[in-house]
Amino acid sequence: MFVVLSMVMGGCSTRDTDSDADSGVNTVVDAGTDGGLDAGADEGLDAGIDGGFDAGTDGGLDAGIDGGLGTCTQDEDCLASELCHPSAKRCVQTCITGADCPDTAKACDLLSPTGSQRICKCSTDALCNEGRSTSELVCSIPDAICTPKCTADAECAEGQRCDTSNGHCKVRGDTGAACTEEGQSNCDYGTHFCASHVCTALGEPTCPSYINFPNKDRLGTTGPILYGARLVRVSTDAAACGSATATKRVDVALSAYSNTPFPTRAAELGGFFRVRVDGSPQTGLSFVFPGNAYTVSGENRERAEIVVSLCVEPTSTTHSGGFHFTNGNFFCFQVDYQAAGLGPCFQGP
């Protein structure tokens, strides 16, 4: 009977940016040429070119290219075709269909699930910067509207934090933030995962497999992230292990999340590796034996549980190692199991 199970996020045990002087002449000039210039050319310029620029090109710029860069506190602060976004406090274009929207934010969608007002929403940072010489805009994750990149938490709405690496305001997801789902949930990608409804740091790997691993440049925080493990079973399976000596089979289920959908079949997993205690990498799929469970879940297939099988000697009671995805974190584990089947233990720092 297995009696102890704890999850490893970090390490294992030591085992594995010209004058007014001439009143006559000047009076004529001021009242005539100059005055005419002020009242005519200049005022005409203000009322014509300038006014037309503000109401036309500039206004169109705010509603179009800038995608709602104008700040606001109420709808009256925006153009007639815009409204003030309730949380972002930016002027956004209203619409009936996508044809009413600029190319930078082409999706016409409901402002909120419970309302009927529709606004133009963006889909990518690249489209928000369409036609620009700089990439100063981002497609807001919480609101799906083009906004300037943030540089500090104070520029974000209440309950959000600024990810200065990309200029996005995000729902706070660092250590201690509340979360509701398994895997990433609203926790910071690549550094945290949701555990018991709290965002928890993944931790730094310290196991021998990581210390001896020569390809640390292949790791990162943007690829699929491993965040959990559990022992499935320990059995004797010489046939599956294909060895006369390493006949004990230890099945471990690894949990991962990703910002791109996981494939529907384990055989299509790419960039998945197992790392031995000596640091040598091996193709992870080699340890996904025929019949091993591979379960994908989430609306966008953002979570996966991968059962891997490790073959060890019959007398062994513990096994250490690590797994990682390309550009993902390094996940250390040590599983302890007694020969009599007393229980497993995934140990961390």
C-alpha positions as CSV (number, residue, x, y, z in Angstrom):
1,M,0.0,0.0,0.0
2,F,1.4,3.5,-0.9
3,V,1.2,5.8,2.0
4,V,3.1,9.0,1.4
5,L,3.0,11.4,-1.6
6,S,4.4,14.9,-1.7
7,M,5.1,17.0,-4.9
8,V,8.6,18.2,-6.1
9,M,9.0,21.6,-7.7
10,G,12.6,22.3,-6.9
11,G,15.4,19.9,-6.0
12,C,15.8,16.5,-4.7
13,S,18.0,14.9,-2.1
14,T,21.7,14.4,-3.0
15,R,20.8,11.5,-5.0
16,D,19.9,12.6,-8.3
17,T,13.2,53.6,-22.3
18,D,10.0,94.0,-35.0
19,S,8.9,96.0,-32.8
20,D,5.9,98.0,-31.9
21,A,7.8,101.4,-32.0
22,D,6.2,102.5,-35.3
23,S,2.6,102.8,-34.3
24,G,1.4,103.8,-37.8
25,V,3.1,101.2,-39.9
26,N,2.7,98.5,-37.4
27,T,-1.0,99.4,-36.8
28,V,-1.7,98.9,-40.4
29,V,0.2,95.7,-40.4
30,D,-1.4,94.4,-37.3
31,A,-4.9,95.4,-38.3
32,G,-4.4,94.5,-41.9
33,T,-1.9,92.1,-43.0
34,D,-1.0,90.7,-39.6
35,G,-4.5,91.0,-38.3
36,G,-5.8,89.4,-41.4
37,L,-3.2,86.7,-40.9
38,D,-4.4,86.1,-37.4
39,A,-8.0,86.3,-38.2
40,G,-7.7,84.8,-41.6
41,A,-4.7,82.7,-42.4
42,D,-3.9,81.9,-38.8
43,E,-7.4,81.6,-37.5
44,G,-8.4,79.9,-40.7
45,L,-5.5,77.6,-40.1
46,D,-6.6,76.9,-36.6
47,A,-10.2,76.5,-37.5
48,G,-9.4,74.8,-40.8
49,I,-6.3,72.9,-40.9
50,D,-5.8,72.5,-37.2
51,G,-9.4,72.0,-36.4
52,G,-9.8,69.6,-39.3
53,F,-6.7,67.7,-38.1
54,D,-8.0,67.3,-34.6
55,A,-11.5,66.4,-35.6
56,G,-10.4,64.4,-38.7
57,T,-7.0,62.9,-39.0
58,D,-6.2,63.1,-35.3
59,G,-9.6,62.0,-34.2
60,G,-9.4,59.2,-36.7
61,L,-6.0,58.4,-35.4
62,D,-7.3,58.1,-31.9
63,A,-10.1,55.9,-33.0
64,G,-8.2,54.0,-35.6
65,I,-4.5,53.6,-35.6
66,D,-4.0,54.5,-31.9
67,G,-6.8,52.1,-31.1
68,G,-8.1,54.1,-28.2
69,L,-4.9,55.6,-26.8
70,G,-6.8,58.6,-25.5
71,T,-7.4,58.3,-21.7
72,C,-10.8,59.1,-20.3
73,T,-13.0,59.0,-17.3
74,Q,-16.4,59.1,-19.0
75,D,-17.9,58.6,-22.5
76,E,-18.0,62.4,-23.0
77,D,-14.2,62.5,-23.1
78,C,-14.3,60.4,-26.3
79,L,-15.4,60.8,-29.9
80,A,-19.1,60.2,-30.8
81,S,-18.2,56.8,-32.2
82,E,-16.3,55.8,-29.0
83,L,-17.0,55.0,-25.4
84,C,-14.7,55.1,-22.3
85,H,-13.7,51.6,-21.4
86,P,-14.9,51.1,-17.8
87,S,-11.7,49.4,-16.5
88,A,-8.9,50.4,-18.9
89,K,-10.1,54.1,-19.0
90,R,-9.2,54.3,-22.7
91,C,-11.5,55.5,-25.5
92,V,-12.5,52.5,-27.6
93,Q,-14.3,52.3,-30.9
94,T,-17.9,51.0,-30.8
95,C,-19.1,48.8,-33.6
96,I,-21.9,46.7,-35.0
97,T,-19.7,44.4,-37.1
98,G,-16.0,43.9,-37.7
99,A,-16.3,46.2,-40.8
100,D,-16.7,49.1,-38.4
101,C,-13.3,48.4,-36.8
102,P,-9.7,49.4,-37.8
103,D,-7.3,46.7,-38.9
104,T,-5.5,47.0,-35.6
105,A,-8.5,45.8,-33.6
106,K,-10.7,44.0,-36.1
107,A,-12.9,41.9,-33.8
108,C,-16.3,43.4,-32.9
109,D,-17.3,41.8,-29.6
110,L,-19.3,42.5,-26.5
111,L,-17.8,44.9,-24.0
112,S,-18.9,42.6,-21.2
113,P,-20.7,39.2,-21.1
114,T,-23.7,40.8,-19.4
115,G,-24.1,43.9,-21.7
116,S,-25.2,44.6,-25.3
117,Q,-22.6,47.2,-26.2
118,R,-20.0,46.0,-28.7
119,I,-16.5,47.4,-29.2
120,C,-13.5,46.7,-31.4
121,K,-11.1,44.3,-29.8
122,C,-7.6,43.4,-30.7
123,S,-6.0,40.0,-31.0
124,T,-2.2,40.5,-31.1
125,D,0.5,43.0,-30.1
126,A,1.7,42.9,-33.7
127,L,-1.6,44.1,-35.1
128,C,-1.9,46.9,-32.5
129,N,1.4,48.2,-33.9
130,E,0.4,47.9,-37.6
131,G,1.7,50.9,-39.5
132,R,3.9,52.1,-36.6
133,S,7.6,52.5,-36.6
134,T,7.8,51.4,-33.0
135,S,6.2,48.7,-31.0
136,E,4.8,50.8,-28.1
137,L,1.4,49.1,-28.0
138,V,0.2,45.8,-26.6
139,C,-3.1,44.1,-26.9
140,S,-4.3,44.2,-23.3
141,I,-4.8,40.7,-21.9
142,P,-7.7,41.5,-19.5
143,D,-9.6,43.9,-22.0
144,A,-8.4,42.9,-25.5
145,I,-7.9,46.6,-26.5
146,C,-4.7,48.3,-27.8
147,T,-3.0,50.2,-25.0
148,P,0.5,51.6,-24.4
149,K,3.0,49.3,-22.8
150,C,3.1,49.6,-19.0
151,T,6.4,50.2,-17.2
152,A,5.2,50.0,-13.6
153,D,2.4,48.4,-11.5
154,A,0.8,51.9,-10.9
155,E,-0.1,52.1,-14.6
156,C,-2.2,49.0,-14.4
157,A,-5.8,48.6,-13.0
158,E,-6.4,47.6,-9.5
159,G,-5.6,44.0,-8.9
160,Q,-3.2,43.9,-11.8
161,R,0.6,44.0,-12.1
162,C,2.9,45.2,-14.9
163,D,5.0,42.5,-16.6
164,T,7.9,44.8,-17.5
165,S,9.4,42.1,-19.8
166,N,6.6,42.7,-22.4
167,G,4.6,45.7,-21.1
168,H,1.5,43.8,-20.3
169,C,-0.8,44.5,-17.4
170,K,-1.8,41.2,-16.0
171,V,-4.0,39.9,-13.2
172,R,-1.7,39.5,-10.3
173,G,-0.4,36.0,-10.3
174,D,2.7,35.9,-8.2
175,T,3.3,34.1,-5.0
176,G,0.2,34.2,-2.7
177,A,-2.3,35.5,-5.3
178,A,-5.6,33.6,-5.3
179,C,-6.2,31.2,-8.2
180,T,-9.1,28.9,-9.0
181,E,-7.9,26.3,-11.4
182,E,-5.3,23.6,-11.7
183,G,-2.1,24.3,-13.6
184,Q,-1.3,27.9,-14.5
185,S,-4.8,29.4,-13.9
186,N,-4.1,33.2,-13.5
187,C,-0.7,32.6,-12.1
188,D,2.4,34.1,-13.7
189,Y,3.4,31.9,-16.6
190,G,6.6,30.0,-16.3
191,T,7.3,30.8,-12.7
192,H,4.2,29.9,-10.8
193,F,1.4,27.3,-10.7
194,C,-1.9,27.1,-8.9
195,A,-1.8,24.9,-5.8
196,S,-4.6,24.7,-3.3
197,H,-6.2,27.9,-4.8
198,V,-2.9,29.9,-4.3
199,C,-0.3,30.9,-6.8
200,T,2.9,29.1,-5.8
201,A,6.4,29.5,-7.1
202,L,7.8,26.6,-9.1
203,G,11.1,27.0,-7.3
204,E,14.7,26.6,-8.5
205,P,15.9,23.1,-9.4
206,T,18.8,21.8,-7.3
207,C,18.9,18.1,-8.0
208,P,22.0,16.4,-9.4
209,S,20.3,15.9,-12.8
210,Y,20.0,19.7,-13.1
211,I,23.5,20.4,-11.7
212,N,25.0,18.0,-14.2
213,F,22.8,19.0,-17.1
214,P,25.1,20.7,-19.8
215,N,22.3,22.2,-21.9
216,K,20.7,24.8,-19.5
217,D,20.5,27.2,-22.4
218,R,17.6,25.0,-23.7
219,L,15.5,25.8,-20.6
220,G,13.3,28.9,-20.1
221,T,9.8,30.2,-19.0
222,T,8.0,30.3,-22.3
223,G,7.7,26.6,-23.2
224,P,5.5,24.0,-21.6
225,I,5.9,24.0,-17.9
226,L,6.0,20.9,-15.6
227,Y,4.5,21.6,-12.2
228,G,3.5,18.3,-10.6
229,A,4.1,14.6,-10.3
230,R,2.4,11.6,-8.7
231,L,3.3,7.9,-8.4
232,V,0.9,5.7,-10.4
233,R,2.2,2.3,-9.6
234,V,5.3,0.1,-9.0
235,S,5.3,-3.3,-10.7
236,T,7.5,-6.0,-12.1
237,D,7.6,-5.9,-15.9
238,A,10.7,-7.4,-17.5
239,A,8.9,-7.6,-20.9
240,A,8.1,-3.8,-21.0
241,C,11.5,-2.9,-19.6
242,G,13.3,-5.1,-22.0
243,S,16.0,-5.9,-19.5
244,A,17.0,-9.0,-17.5
245,T,18.2,-6.8,-14.6
246,A,16.1,-3.6,-14.5
247,T,12.8,-5.3,-14.2
248,K,11.0,-3.1,-11.7
249,R,8.7,-0.6,-13.5
250,V,7.9,2.7,-11.8
251,D,5.1,4.6,-13.4
252,V,5.0,8.4,-12.7
253,A,2.4,10.9,-13.9
254,L,3.9,14.3,-14.8
255,S,1.6,17.4,-14.9
256,A,2.3,20.2,-17.3
257,Y,0.6,23.4,-18.6
258,S,1.3,25.3,-21.8
259,N,0.3,28.6,-23.6
260,T,-0.2,26.6,-26.8
261,P,-2.5,23.6,-27.1
262,F,-1.0,20.2,-26.2
263,P,-1.3,17.7,-29.0
264,T,-4.1,15.2,-28.7
265,R,-1.7,12.2,-28.9
266,A,1.4,11.6,-26.8
267,A,3.4,10.5,-29.9
268,E,3.0,14.1,-31.2
269,L,4.7,15.7,-28.1
270,G,7.8,17.7,-29.2
271,G,10.8,18.9,-27.2
272,F,10.1,16.6,-24.2
273,F,13.2,15.2,-22.5
274,R,14.2,13.1,-19.5
275,V,17.5,13.9,-17.8
276,R,19.5,11.2,-16.0
277,V,21.4,11.8,-12.7
278,D,24.6,12.3,-14.7
279,G,23.0,15.1,-16.7
280,S,22.6,13.2,-19.9
281,P,19.4,13.9,-21.8
282,Q,17.1,11.3,-23.3
283,T,14.1,11.6,-25.5
284,G,11.1,11.8,-23.1
285,L,8.8,9.8,-25.4
286,S,11.1,6.8,-24.9
287,F,9.6,6.6,-21.4
288,V,6.0,6.8,-22.5
289,F,5.4,3.1,-22.9
290,P,2.6,1.6,-25.1
291,G,-0.6,1.9,-23.1
292,N,0.6,4.6,-20.8
293,A,-2.0,7.2,-20.1
294,Y,-1.8,10.7,-21.7
295,T,-4.6,13.0,-20.7
296,V,-5.2,16.5,-22.2
297,S,-7.6,18.9,-20.5
298,G,-8.7,22.5,-20.5
299,E,-10.7,24.6,-23.0
300,N,-7.6,25.2,-25.1
301,R,-5.9,21.9,-24.3
302,E,-3.6,23.9,-21.9
303,R,-3.0,21.1,-19.5
304,A,-1.6,17.6,-19.9
305,E,-0.8,14.6,-17.6
306,I,1.9,12.3,-19.1
307,V,2.6,8.9,-17.5
308,V,6.2,7.9,-17.9
309,S,7.7,4.6,-17.0
310,L,11.1,4.2,-15.4
311,C,12.8,0.8,-15.2
312,V,15.0,0.1,-12.2
313,E,16.7,-2.8,-10.5
314,P,14.4,-5.1,-8.4
315,T,16.2,-4.2,-5.2
316,S,16.1,-0.4,-5.6
317,T,14.0,1.6,-3.3
318,T,14.5,5.1,-4.7
319,H,15.0,6.8,-8.1
320,S,16.0,10.3,-9.0
321,G,16.1,12.3,-12.2
322,G,14.5,15.2,-14.1
323,F,12.3,16.1,-17.1
324,H,11.9,19.3,-19.1
325,F,10.4,20.7,-22.3
326,T,12.4,22.9,-24.7
327,N,12.2,26.5,-23.4
328,G,10.4,25.2,-20.3
329,N,11.5,24.7,-16.7
330,F,13.6,21.9,-15.3
331,F,11.5,19.6,-13.1
332,C,13.4,17.5,-10.5
333,F,12.0,14.5,-8.8
334,Q,12.9,11.7,-6.5
335,V,10.6,8.9,-5.9
336,D,11.1,6.6,-2.9
337,Y,9.4,3.3,-2.8
338,Q,9.9,0.3,-0.6
339,A,10.4,-3.2,-1.9
340,A,7.4,-4.2,0.1
341,G,5.3,-1.4,-1.4
342,L,5.2,0.8,1.7
343,G,4.9,4.1,-0.3
344,P,6.3,6.7,-2.6
345,C,7.7,10.2,-1.8
346,F,8.4,13.0,-4.1
347,Q,11.0,15.1,-2.2
348,G,11.8,18.8,-2.7
349,P,13.8,21.4,-0.7
